[in-house]
């Protein structure tokens, strides 16, 4: 399911998060050699630079339940168009974050023209909150719900249809911190959730193999949405919302290698790299390695 052209789209946004710094993520990832390393793997890389994102200090929060809503809508409208354009032109979109609220625009773009895709969402959190359940008002915790048509109309209306994903083809991997009401909503959906306990008991190989089976059934490909906070902060300290007890460096690479072997990977976003909290760009370099594994890098 692979073309030879990867189109990089940067989204330097931290409007959706509760902590500053992930707006520098795209620069940190590029500085860690992303483009060059993908090219060495045989890919043609087009870097389309960054979408323009306003600085939070220049804006006023009008609704604390949906912080920076107009600004996040505007950025995701741009991202929706750019991802849709990439797909229509035969390129594989690779979106660099930035906080995970960019998932709203990336998934809307992937769903354009009636396209049907599977989704594997690597994340410590469910990102399935809404206006009615959020405790923080941070929209990066709502992006998956919005993609499923749940949430503020300003967000769900981005793109051509209300529901951008098919629940039965959507999998979350690595959850270890989730709100009570968010858990209830996910239980009521058809989304498959593999927690850290599932990974501990079954192993990453079985979890990812089962996830590919779920996400690829009747779809045109699989989108990987990878939040770096799914990795334990001992190995990925520079993330927006670190939580102890995450997956290991090798588990992350194994997951990407199995996905690459499947031939179903058709797009990817990688988010929540925060250089302010990092140690000598360690997390951004890890992010580059994860992307390269997803696009075919092998140890031998």
BELWO-V877612 format. One record per backbone hydrogen bond with DSSP energy under -0.5 kcal/mol. NH is the residue of the N-H (numbers start at 0). CO is the residue of the C=O. E is the energy in kcal/mol with one decimal. If there is no record, write none. Layout:
NH;CO;E + NH;CO;E
This chain:
2;0;-0.5 + 5;3;-0.5 + 5;43;-2.9 + 6;91;-2.8 + 7;5;-0.6 + 7;45;-3.0 + 8;93;-2.3 + 9;48;-2.9 + 10;95;-3.0 + 11;50;-0.5 + 12;10;-2.4 + 16;13;-0.8 + 21;18;-0.5 + 23;20;-1.8 + 24;21;-1.6 + 27;23;-2.2 + 28;24;-2.6 + 29;25;-2.3 + 30;26;-2.7 + 31;27;-1.3 + 32;29;-2.0 + 33;28;-1.1 + 36;32;-2.4 + 37;33;-2.3 + 38;34;-2.1 + 39;35;-2.0 + 40;36;-0.8 + 40;37;-0.6 + 41;38;-1.7 + 42;37;-1.9 + 43;3;-2.8 + 44;42;-0.5 + 45;5;-2.8 + 46;44;-0.5 + 47;7;-2.5 + 47;45;-0.8 + 50;9;-2.9 + 57;54;-2.2 + 58;55;-2.0 + 61;59;-0.7 + 65;62;-1.5 + 66;136;-2.2 + 68;65;-1.4 + 71;67;-2.5 + 72;68;-2.5 + 73;69;-2.1 + 74;70;-2.2 + 75;71;-2.4 + 76;72;-2.1 + 77;73;-1.6 + 78;74;-2.3 + 79;75;-2.7 + 80;76;-1.7 + 81;77;-2.2 + 82;78;-2.8 + 83;79;-2.3 + 84;80;-2.3 + 85;81;-2.1 + 86;82;-2.4 + 87;83;-2.4 + 88;84;-1.6 + 89;86;-1.6 + 90;85;-2.8 + 91;4;-2.9 + 92;90;-0.7 + 93;6;-2.7 + 94;267;-2.4 + 95;8;-2.5 + 96;94;-0.5 + 96;269;-2.8 + 97;10;-0.7 + 97;12;-0.5 + 98;12;-2.5 + 101;98;-1.7 + 102;99;-1.7 + 103;100;-1.7 + 105;101;-2.4 + 106;102;-2.2 + 107;103;-1.4 + 108;104;-2.3 + 109;105;-2.0 + 110;106;-1.6 + 111;108;-1.2 + 113;110;-0.8 + 114;111;-1.5 + 116;114;-0.5 + 117;220;-3.2 + 118;168;-2.4 + 119;222;-2.5 + 120;118;-0.5 + 120;170;-3.3 + 121;119;-0.7 + 121;224;-2.7 + 122;120;-0.7 + 122;172;-2.2 + 128;140;-2.3 + 132;129;-1.0 + 133;129;-2.6 + 138;136;-0.6 + 139;15;-2.4 + 140;137;-1.6 + 141;138;-2.2 + 142;138;-0.5 + 143;126;-1.4 + 144;126;-1.5 + 145;141;-2.6 + 146;142;-2.0 + 147;143;-0.9 + 147;144;-0.8 + 148;145;-2.2 + 149;144;-2.6 + 150;148;-0.5 + 154;151;-1.3 + 155;151;-2.4 + 156;152;-1.9 + 157;154;-1.4 + 163;146;-3.0 + 163;161;-0.6 + 164;146;-1.2 + 166;164;-0.6 + 168;165;-1.8 + 169;166;-1.8 + 170;118;-2.6 + 171;191;-2.7 + 172;120;-2.5 + 173;193;-2.0 + 174;193;-1.1 + 175;123;-2.4 + 176;123;-2.0 + 182;178;-2.5 + 183;179;-1.9 + 184;180;-2.2 + 185;181;-2.2 + 186;182;-2.3 + 187;183;-1.7 + 188;184;-0.7 + 188;185;-0.7 + 191;169;-2.4 + 193;171;-3.2 + 194;192;-0.6 + 195;174;-2.1 + 198;194;-1.8 + 199;195;-2.8 + 200;196;-2.7 + 201;197;-3.0 + 202;197;-0.5 + 202;198;-2.0 + 206;202;-1.9 + 207;203;-2.8 + 208;204;-2.4 + 209;205;-2.4 + 210;206;-2.0 + 211;207;-2.6 + 212;208;-1.7 + 213;209;-2.0 + 214;210;-3.0 + 215;211;-2.2 + 216;212;-0.7 + 216;213;-0.5 + 217;215;-0.7 + 218;215;-1.5 + 219;115;-3.1 + 221;263;-3.0 + 222;117;-3.0 + 223;266;-2.1 + 224;119;-2.5 + 224;222;-0.5 + 225;223;-0.6 + 225;268;-2.9 + 226;121;-2.6 + 226;224;-0.6 + 227;225;-0.6 + 227;270;-2.1 + 229;226;-2.2 + 230;227;-1.6 + 231;246;-2.6 + 234;231;-2.0 + 235;231;-1.9 + 238;236;-1.5 + 239;271;-1.2 + 246;229;-2.3 + 251;247;-2.1 + 252;248;-2.0 + 253;249;-2.9 + 254;250;-2.3 + 255;251;-2.0 + 256;252;-2.7 + 257;253;-2.5 + 258;254;-2.1 + 259;255;-2.7 + 260;256;-2.4 + 261;257;-1.4 + 262;258;-0.8 + 262;259;-1.0 + 263;258;-0.7 + 264;258;-0.5 + 265;221;-2.6 + 266;221;-1.0 + 267;92;-2.1 + 268;223;-2.5 + 269;94;-2.4 + 270;225;-2.4 + 271;97;-3.4 + 273;237;-2.8 + 273;271;-0.6 + 274;20;-0.6 + 274;272;-0.6 + 276;273;-1.2 + 277;274;-0.9 + 279;277;-0.5 + 281;278;-1.3 + 284;280;-2.2 + 285;281;-2.0 + 286;282;-2.3 + 287;283;-2.1 + 288;284;-2.0 + 289;285;-2.2 + 290;286;-2.4 + 291;287;-2.6 + 292;288;-2.2 + 293;289;-2.1 + 294;290;-1.4 + 295;292;-1.3 + 296;291;-2.7
